[in-house]
Amino acid sequence: MSDVQEFLRETVTDNPVVLFMKGTAQFPQCGFSGKAIQFLKSNGVKQLTTVNVLEDAEVRQGIKEFSNWPTIPQLYIKGEFVGGSDIIAELDSTGELKQMLADAGVV
């Protein structure tokens, strides 16, 4: 396993909620990453780890291979890949996102 893949595996398993995004939670650098942060914050997330994929090209490519998902942002809850901003929005609209976050103990 490459160092990048090991970093990704450790990051998603060691943290209850991880968002791989463009930019930071305080300064998202794409609209989709910004929407993802807004959904998480509006659901009361108190413990969130973010990884700015713009800081490392290997991480940016590696996360796409790790999840087999071509786009950023990518949300992981309790080590499981949830999806990108469209899926996050859909889960929020049905109340499932809040339940998933509650189950992870971060709201």
Order of alpha helices (4+ residues) and beta strands (2+ residues): alpha-beta-alpha-beta-alpha-beta-beta-alpha-alpha
